[in-house]
């Protein structure tokens, strides 16, 4: 009978630290951060664990050759237990999503679950694999946005999806190694992703407000002269600058950590270096999610989301995220 540590390894439990940030970033972008967000994040984690268990079940014969230490080929978890756990976690994730977010959340969670299973059972080893996995993460962001305006969360969803594409493309070479062209391409993609996350989102209506403010008559100062900017404007300006620095700083942190791992693959494209880069992409994702959350206006929450990155790296030394 499988033990709890075996099941933890099967679902890569610590890697789930990279999941709640999807929902939080989507909610922040859509203006939907509320009491439903933690429950939707929990549903996302359940679906993630389901996907990991289903992945190992689908790959059990391949893992028997390439990764015999994994829970199923080593005999610590039976194939039936793994697929049963995957199905149960999927049902639980869908139930929690529907209970927390109603029909709108369910309308995103159902295709998300379908994409997860579709990747594991069909798309993983095809050319469509990276795109399908990217769609899973993009839908995960939109799950968080389901209580608000989904269109506002599309840039965040596409950014996370693009990052996921790079990680998935690298993961396909974890056993065999690769040539420098692949990590060079994913490294360029990482630079674009980081630049996108660092850009402060434009809040609808702000430009119109500025136009109205600029055309409004200035209040008169002494002797009828227009009043000039006073010292009270300086703190507001400094705060705006600081607010812009938070997503930029977190995006830079993400880019340096994940980018350095990919640069090492360029220098030595061995299987071990590729696995390390994939791990860096998984454990570094909270920094990107934090940048997107801060970009959506929730700066302190963005810092909290990003704090999961170093914790994930420490836990990855005990349970592999790949």
C-alpha positions in Angstrom: 0.0 0.0 0.0 1.3 3.4 -0.9 2.5 5.6 1.9 1.9 9.3 2.3 5.5 10.2 1.2 5.0 8.1 -1.9 1.9 10.0 -2.8 3.6 13.3 -2.1 6.3 12.3 -4.5 3.8 11.1 -7.1 1.9 14.4 -7.3 5.1 16.5 -6.7 3.3 18.2 -3.8 5.8 21.0 -3.1 5.7 22.0 -6.8 2.1 23.1 -6.1 3.6 26.3 -4.6 3.8 27.5 -8.2 0.1 27.1 -8.7 -1.9 29.5 -6.4 -0.1 32.5 -7.9 -1.8 31.8 -11.3 -5.2 32.4 -9.7 -4.1 35.4 -7.6 -2.5 37.1 -10.7 -5.7 36.5 -12.7 -7.9 37.8 -9.9 -5.7 40.9 -9.5 -5.8 41.7 -13.2 -9.5 41.3 -13.4 -10.3 43.2 -10.3 -11.7 40.1 -8.7 -9.6 39.6 -5.6 -12.1 38.6 -2.9 -13.1 35.9 -0.5 -13.5 33.4 -3.4 -9.8 33.7 -4.4 -8.3 31.3 -1.8 -10.9 28.6 -2.6 -10.2 28.9 -6.3 -6.5 28.7 -5.6 -7.2 25.5 -3.7 -9.2 24.1 -6.6 -6.3 24.9 -8.9 -3.8 23.0 -6.6 -6.1 20.0 -6.7 -6.3 20.0 -10.5 -2.5 20.4 -10.6 -1.9 17.4 -8.4 -4.4 15.4 -10.4 -2.4 16.2 -13.5 0.8 15.1 -11.9 -0.7 11.7 -10.9 -2.3 11.2 -14.3 1.0 12.1 -15.9 2.9 9.4 -14.1 0.2 6.9 -14.8 0.3 7.7 -18.5 4.1 7.5 -18.5 4.5 4.4 -16.3 5.9 2.2 -19.1 8.4 4.9 -20.3 9.4 5.7 -16.7 10.1 2.0 -16.1 13.0 2.4 -18.6 14.0 6.1 -18.2 13.1 6.9 -14.5 12.7 3.6 -12.7 12.9 5.4 -9.3 9.5 7.0 -9.8 6.7 5.8 -7.5 4.8 3.7 -10.1 7.7 1.8 -11.8 9.4 1.3 -8.5 6.3 -0.5 -7.2 5.6 1.9 -4.4 2.3 3.1 -5.9 0.2 0.9 -8.1 -1.1 2.1 -11.5 -4.7 1.7 -10.3 -4.1 3.8 -7.2 -2.4 6.5 -9.3 -5.2 6.9 -11.8 -7.8 6.6 -9.1 -6.1 9.4 -7.2 -5.9 11.5 -10.3 -9.6 11.1 -11.0 -10.5 11.8 -7.3 -8.4 15.0 -7.3 -10.0 16.2 -10.5 -13.5 15.7 -9.2 -12.5 17.5 -6.0 -11.0 20.4 -7.9 -14.0 20.9 -10.1 -16.3 20.7 -7.1 -14.4 23.3 -5.1 -14.2 25.6 -8.1 -17.9 25.4 -8.7 -18.8 25.8 -5.0 -16.5 28.9 -4.7 -17.1 30.7 -8.0 -20.3 29.3 -9.3 -21.0 28.8 -13.0 -18.5 31.3 -14.2 -15.7 29.5 -12.4 -17.0 26.1 -13.5 -17.0 27.3 -17.1 -13.2 27.8 -16.8 -12.4 24.8 -14.5 -14.0 22.2 -16.8 -11.9 23.0 -19.9 -8.9 23.4 -17.6 -9.4 19.9 -16.3 -10.0 18.6 -19.8 -6.7 20.3 -21.0 -4.8 18.7 -18.2 -6.0 15.2 -19.0 -5.6 15.8 -22.7 -2.0 16.8 -22.2 -1.2 13.7 -20.1 -3.0 11.2 -22.2 -2.6 12.5 -25.7 -0.7 15.7 -26.4 2.4 15.3 -24.2 4.6 13.5 -26.6 3.3 15.3 -29.7 4.3 18.6 -31.3 1.3 20.2 -29.7 2.5 19.3 -26.2 4.0 22.6 -25.1 1.0 24.6 -26.5 -1.5 22.4 -24.6 0.4 22.7 -21.4 0.6 26.5 -21.9 -3.1 26.5 -22.4 -3.5 24.8 -19.0 -1.6 27.5 -17.2 -3.4 30.2 -19.1 -6.7 28.8 -18.2 -5.5 28.6 -14.6 -5.0 32.3 -14.6 -8.4 32.9 -16.0 -9.9 30.7 -13.3 -8.8 33.4 -10.8 -10.3 36.0 -13.1 -13.7 34.3 -13.4 -15.3 36.5 -10.8 -14.4 39.7 -12.7 -13.7 40.8 -16.3 -11.9 38.0 -18.0 -10.6 40.2 -20.8 -8.5 42.3 -18.4 -6.7 39.1 -17.3 -5.8 38.0 -20.8 -2.4 39.6 -20.9 -1.5 38.0 -17.6 -2.8 34.6 -18.9 -0.8 34.9 -22.1 2.4 35.8 -20.1 2.1 32.8 -17.8 1.3 30.6 -20.8 4.4 31.8 -22.7 6.5 31.0 -19.7 5.0 27.6 -19.4 5.7 26.9 -23.1 9.4 27.5 -22.5 9.5 25.1 -19.5 7.5 22.4 -21.3 9.7 22.7 -24.4 12.8 22.2 -22.2 11.2 19.3 -20.3 11.0 17.2 -23.4 14.8 16.9 -23.3 15.2 16.1 -19.6 16.4 12.6 -20.3 18.3 12.9 -23.6 19.8 16.4 -23.4 19.5 18.9 -26.2 21.5 21.2 -28.5 22.1 24.9 -27.7 19.4 26.1 -30.1 16.5 25.1 -27.8 17.7 26.9 -24.7 18.7 29.9 -26.8 15.1 30.1 -28.0 13.5 29.6 -24.6 15.9 32.1 -23.1 14.7 34.7 -25.6 11.2 33.8 -24.7 12.0 34.3 -21.0 13.3 37.8 -21.8 10.0 38.7 -23.5 7.9 37.3 -20.7 9.9 39.2 -18.1 9.5 42.5 -20.1 5.8 41.9 -20.4 5.4 41.3 -16.6 7.5 44.4 -15.8 5.3 46.8 -17.7 2.7 48.5 -15.4 -0.8 47.7 -16.6 -2.9 50.5 -17.8 -6.0 50.9 -15.7 -9.1 51.5 -17.7 -10.3 55.0 -17.4 -7.1 56.4 -16.1 -6.1 58.0 -19.4 -9.5 59.7 -19.7 -9.2 61.0 -16.1 -5.8 62.5 -17.0 -7.2 64.2 -20.1 -10.0 65.7 -18.1 -7.6 66.9 -15.4 -5.3 68.5 -18.0 -8.1 70.4 -19.6 -9.8 71.5 -16.4 -9.2 75.1 -15.4 -6.5 75.4 -12.9 -7.5 76.8 -9.5 -6.4 80.4 -9.0 -3.6 81.2 -6.6 -2.9 84.4 -5.0 -3.6 87.6 -7.1 -5.5 85.5 -9.6 -2.5 83.5 -10.8 -2.8 79.7 -11.5 -1.8 77.6 -8.5 1.4 75.6 -9.0 2.2 72.1 -7.8 2.8 72.0 -4.2 4.9 69.8 -2.0 2.0 67.4 -1.6 2.5 66.2 -5.1 6.0 64.9 -4.4 4.9 61.9 -2.2 2.3 60.9 -4.8 5.0 61.0 -7.5 7.4 58.9 -5.4 4.7 56.4 -4.6 3.9 56.0 -8.3 7.6 55.4 -9.0 7.8 52.8 -6.2 4.6 51.1 -7.4 6.2 50.7 -10.9 9.4 49.3 -9.4 7.7 46.4 -7.6 6.6 44.5 -10.8 9.8 45.4 -12.5 11.9 44.1 -9.6 10.0 40.9 -9.3 10.2 40.3 -13.1 13.9 40.9 -13.0 14.3 38.4 -10.2 12.3 35.8 -12.2 14.4 36.5 -15.4 17.8 36.3 -13.6 16.9 33.0 -11.8 15.3 31.1 -14.7 17.5 32.8 -17.3 20.7 31.8 -15.6 19.7 28.2 -15.5 18.9 28.3 -19.3 22.2 30.0 -20.0 24.0 27.1 -18.3 22.1 24.7 -20.7 23.4 26.7 -23.6 26.9 26.3 -22.3 26.5 22.6 -21.6 23.2 21.1 -23.0 23.3 17.9 -21.0 20.3 16.1 -19.5 21.2 17.2 -16.0 21.5 20.8 -16.9 18.1 20.6 -18.8 16.5 19.1 -15.7 17.9 21.9 -13.5 16.6 24.5 -15.9 13.1 22.9 -15.9 13.2 22.9 -12.1 14.2 26.6 -12.1 11.3 27.4 -14.4 8.9 25.7 -12.1 10.2 27.0 -8.8 10.8 30.5 -10.2 7.3 30.9 -11.5 6.0 32.5 -8.3 8.3 35.5 -8.9 6.6 36.0 -12.3 3.2 35.6 -10.8 4.1 38.1 -8.1 5.2 40.6 -10.8 1.8 40.1 -12.6 -0.1 40.5 -9.3 1.7 43.7 -8.5 1.2 44.8 -12.1 -2.5 44.4 -11.4 -2.3 46.8 -8.5 -1.9 44.4 -5.5 1.7 45.1 -4.8 2.0 43.7 -1.3 0.2 40.6 -2.3 2.5 40.3 -5.3 5.5 40.3 -2.9 3.8 37.6 -0.8 3.2 35.4 -3.9 6.8 35.9 -5.0 8.0 34.7 -1.6 7.0 31.2 -2.5 9.9 31.0 -5.0 12.8 30.5 -2.5 10.6 28.2 -0.4 9.9 26.1 -3.6 13.6 25.9 -4.4 14.3 24.5 -0.9 11.6 22.0 -1.1 12.7 20.9 -4.5 15.9 19.5 -3.0 13.7 17.0 -1.1 11.0 16.3 -3.7 11.8 16.7 -7.4 9.4 19.1 -9.1 9.9 17.2 -12.5 
